[in-house]
């Protein structure tokens, strides 16, 4: 179901290779240990399908809650959830760095970057251009290659030059 809100999914396709290698390794390992006719390889596949759902539900729960709130237009509570998500991933940077294995997430951008961009976008939807700009700039300070932050700041500058804001 579409929320009508812009959601960007950038996929790092290369991150799928270690995930597939891990899956194949686990299938091979369980086949060797338990025999190829045992249900163990099937349980590995089931685990592989359920693990990302469960890991994101528990590890990235603030991010998921923020997205749900964002989709309903509840921007202020969404900002609070994204701030919690950002704080978590800054305290545990290895979780974000290795998200392709820990969360089985193939996202091209980190959860910390997503949190900052989402906070900025929420502020812009609330009409708070100054805080939106502040968070997009903070995103660029920490993630200089952030295309979303660069594009948003350019749009803000263009709008201000056009006297739209």
ABEGO torsion letter per residue (X at the ends): XBAGBBBBBBBBAAAAAAAAAAAAAAAAAAAAAAEAABAAAAAAAAAAAAAAAAAAAAAAAAAAAAAAAAAAGBAAAAAAAAAAAAAAAAABAAAAAAAAAAAGBABABBAAAAAAAAAAAAAAAAGBAAAAAAAAAAAAAABAABAAAAAAAAAAAAAAAAGAX
